[in-house]
Amino acid sequence: MAVAGREGKPGTRWPRAFRRGPGGGRRRGWLLTGLGVVTAGLLALHRFVPNAPGRLGSLLESFLFWLGPFTVLLLLCATVRRARAALLVLLLPAAAWTLSFGPLLLPAPPPGARELTVLQHNVADDNADPEGTARALADSGADLIALQELVDPALAVYRQALAPRYPYHSVQGTVGLWSRHPLTGARALDIRPRDITEPWRRALRAEVRTPYGEVAAYVVHLPSVRLGPGGLGSARRDESAALLGGILAAEASAQVVLAGDLNGTVDDRGLAPLTSRLAAPERGLALSYPAALPLARIDQVLARGAHVPAVRTLPATGSDHLPVLVRVSLHGPTRP
């Protein structure tokens, strides 16, 4: 039997969630409006969110990108509920997210004449298929390959598979660099947090003699972070980043490329000692971790004396990280 609708005409009764009782639609509209204001504030003013307790600021910045999809969900809810004021307010976080992340989604520019391609990959020390991973790396066509979590016996597999196409390489501790161009002066760097007493070598520096001049190449693996009841456990990572930032401040080379598993996004203030000195990719989202359902790009390639036009991920290997392939456009003079 027909039931009187909202306008008093025969029709189907609206579900309770969509009916406007006295003030009900207004209350739902205010809730969406409030969420929109908070989301816009977090996107635009995330640097003012305190990092204590629990490094909440870093935690927010690690997943800042996902406030965009959250805003889309709020817009859909406001549309369904016909909350006009909320729709207008939600344009604020939509605009803030677009300004921050929109450029990453634009098409990458065509390759330039002075570019290097850098492949960054944490191969995972428990990788069950180092042979397949090594083949994928060798087939990538990159000029430089930076790897972390290199352990025996898999290290011998990577050395053998990469040698034909990458005749120059250096491994320091558990990080390594393979290159098509000559390497000189390779050495380990000390970025070990103070409370780690066991052997710990997870950073190296080498000079790469490219056709576009000398490049100081860094390969690093910053300490892991943990999310627990006390918040984001990133103290060790932040300490290592500060030590590395000091090394970069003293770096004399005009052209610098840093590749590594930084265990953080470029928005995370804990990596500010690096991101304040080096340029991040301009195009490409390239979420790299975890490989099964990527939520963030914690595998980074940053540069100085250069810009980074584009980054993209490659297909999954036997690692829990996805490889990222990055184009680096150098500014320095061409080598004779």
N, C-alpha and C positions, 0 to 999 in steps of 0.2 A: 504494500500500500504506500502511496506517495506521502512524503512528509514535508511539511512546510520548510523551505530553505531559509537562508539568511534574509532574503528580501520579502519573505512572506509568500513566495511562489512555490508551487510543487517542485520538489527536488530531493536530492539525497542529503541526509544529515551529514554535516562535516564531522570528521573525527575530533575527539575532545582536544587533541594537541593543537588543532588549527582553528578551534572556535574562539571567538572573542567574547569571553564573559566580561562582566563589569571590571574594567581595568586590566584584564588578563593580557590582552595584546600589548597594552602599554607597558606592563611590567616586563614582558618578554623583550620588547623593543629596548627598554632601558638596559637590560642585561647584555644584549648584543652590542649596544652603544658603548657600555662600559668596557667590555672585552676589546672592542675596537680601539678605544683610547689607550688602554694598557698595552695592546700589541704595538700600536704606533709608537708609544713611548719607549718600549723595549728595543724596537728596531732603530729608532733615531738616537736614543740616548743610552745605549747599552754600555758605553764607556763609563757612565756614572753609576752603574750598578756595583755596589761594593764587592770586593773579592773575599771579604771575611764576614761571617764565618764560611768555611767550606768551599772557598773559591767559587762562589756563586756567579760572579761575573764571567769567569772563564768558562764555567759550565754553560751559561746562556750563550756565549759567543761560539761555543763549539757546535751548537745546533741552531744558530741564528737563521740559517737558510730555511729551516722548516717552519718558521713563522709565516712564510709565504703561503704554503699549502693550508696552514691553519686559517689564514685570512680568507682564502677562497672558500673554506668550509663555512666560516661565519657569513660570508656574502650569500652563499646558497641558503643558509638558514634565514637570513634577513629577507631574502627574496620570497621564500615560501611563506613567511609570516607577514609579509607586506609591511615590514618595519622601515618606513621611509627614512626616518631620522638615522637609524642604524646604518642603512645603506650609504647615506652621505658620509657619516663618520668613518665607515670602513674604507672609504677611499683614501684616508690618511695612511693606514698601514700598507695598503696596496701601493701607494706612491712611494713610501719609504723603502719598501722591499724592492720595487722596480729600480729605484736609484742605486741601491746597494748591489743587487744581484742581476738586474736586467742585462747589463753589458756582457755578462758571462754567457748568456744564452744567444747572443748575436753570432752570425756566421763568422768564422775565422777569416782573416785576410789571406790572400794568396802568399805562398812562400816568397821570401826575399832572397837577395843574392848573397847575403852575408850571414846565413843562418846555420846554427848547429841544431841537431836533434838530440835530445837527452832522454834516455829511458831510465826511470827510477822504479825500483822494485825491491820490496822486502820479500825475499824468497821463502821465508819461514824455515826455522831450524828443524821442524818436524815434517817438512815437505815430503810427501810419499812418492812424488814423481819428479825428482830433480832432472832426469834425462829429458822429459817432455818440457819442463820449464826452461832448461838450457836451450833446447831447439827453438822455442818461441822467442827467446831473447835474441838468439843469433839471427833469426829471420826478421827481426824488427826493422832493420835498416838504420838504426840509430848511430850517431857518431860517437856518443859516449853512453856507457851503461854503468849505472851506480846500483850496487846491490848491498843488502844488509842481511844479517843472520846467516852468514857463511860459516858452516861448520863441516868438519870431516865426518864421513867420507864424501859428502855431496860436493864439497869444494873442489875436489879433483874432477868431478863431472863437469862443473862449470868451466874450469880451466881448459879442459880438453875440448869441450864443445865450442867455446868462444874463440879459441886461439886462431883458427884459420881466418876469421874475418876481423878479429880484434887482436893484432899482434902485440899491443902494448897494454900492460895491466899492472896493478899494484893491489895487494891485499894486506891490510893492517888490522890484526885482530879479527873481528867478525864483519868488517866492511871492506868493499872492494870497488875498484874502478877499472873498467875495460875501455879501450880507446882505439879508434882508427888512426889517430895521430900520435906522434911521439910524446911520451911522458918523461918528465925529469923531476928530481927533487922530491919524490914521494916520501912522506913521513906520517907517522901517527901523531894525533893531537890529543892533548889531555883535557877532556871535558868531564871528567869523572866527578860525580857529587861527593861531598866530603864524607858522607857516612858509608860509602862503599869502599871496603878495604881489600876485596879480592881483585885479581887481575881483571881489567876492564878497559878494552880498547875498542871504541866504537866511533872513531872519527879519523879521517885522513885528509891531507892536503897534497895536491900534486900540481905541477905546471904542465899544461897541454899546449903543444906547439901546433896551433891550428893555422889554416891558410889565412886567417883574419887576425893574426897576432897571438901573443901569449895570453892564455887564460888560466887563472888560478881556480882549480876545481876542488871543491870540498865534497866529501861524502860523509854523511853523519847518520847516526841512529840515536835519537834522544831517548831517555828513559820512558817507560810506559806510564800511563796514568790509570787510575782505578776509580770507579764510581762506587761509593759505599754510603753507609749511614751518615758519615761525617762530611759528605759532599764529594768534590772532585779531588782525588789525591794526585796532585801534579807538582808537588814541591821539588822532587828530584829533577823532573823535566825542566821546570823553570830555572833551577840552578844551573843545569847544563847549558840551557839556552843563553843564560847570562854570561857564562864562561866563553861560549862560542861567539857571542856578540862582542866581547872584548877582543878576541882574536881577529874578528872581521874589522873592528875599528882600527887595528894596527896593520891591516893588510895593505901592502904597497901597490899591488897590481891594479891597473885601471879596469880590467875585465875579470869579473868573478862570477862563477856559477856554483851554486850550492844545491846539492840533491840529497834527499834523505827521507827517512821515516821520522818525521818530527813529532809524531803522536799529538798533533794538534792542527787545527785549521788556521788559515792566515788571519782570521778575525780574532782568534784567541789572544788576549793581551799577554799571556804567558810567553808567547813567541815574539813579543815586541822587540827584544834585543836583536832579532834577525829581520823581521818584516819592516822595521824602521830604517834598515840599511840596504835592503835588497828589494827588487821589484818582483811582484807576483804575476801569474798569468792574467792576461787581459780578456781572453775568451776561453770558454769551456768550463763545464761544471766538474766533470771527472771525479765523481765520488768513488773512493778507492777502498773503503773499509767499512764493515767486513765484506769480503768478496761475495758471500752468498746473498747479502742484502745491504748494499752500500748505503751508508748513512752520512758519511763525511769524507772529505779528502784530507787525509793526514799524511799522505805521501806527496812531498813538495819538491819543486824545482824553482829556485829563486835566483835572481841575477843582479849584478851591478855593472855599470858601464855597458848596459844592454837593456833591451826590453823583451818581454816574454809574450809573444803574440797569441799563443794558443796552447792548450793542454787537452788531452783526451786519454781515456782509458783504453787498454787493450784487453782481449779476451782473457778469462780467468785461466790461471795455471794451477799447480798443485798447492799454491800458497793461500793463506787467508786474506791476503791483500791482492788487489788488482794492480797490474803494471800501469804506470802512467807515462805517456810519451809527450814530450814538451818541445816546442820550438823556441829557440833562443836566438834573437837577432842582435848581433854584436855591433858595437859602435866604433871600436878601435881601428887603427890602421891595418891594412892588409900586409901580411908578412911577405918580404921579397922572396 
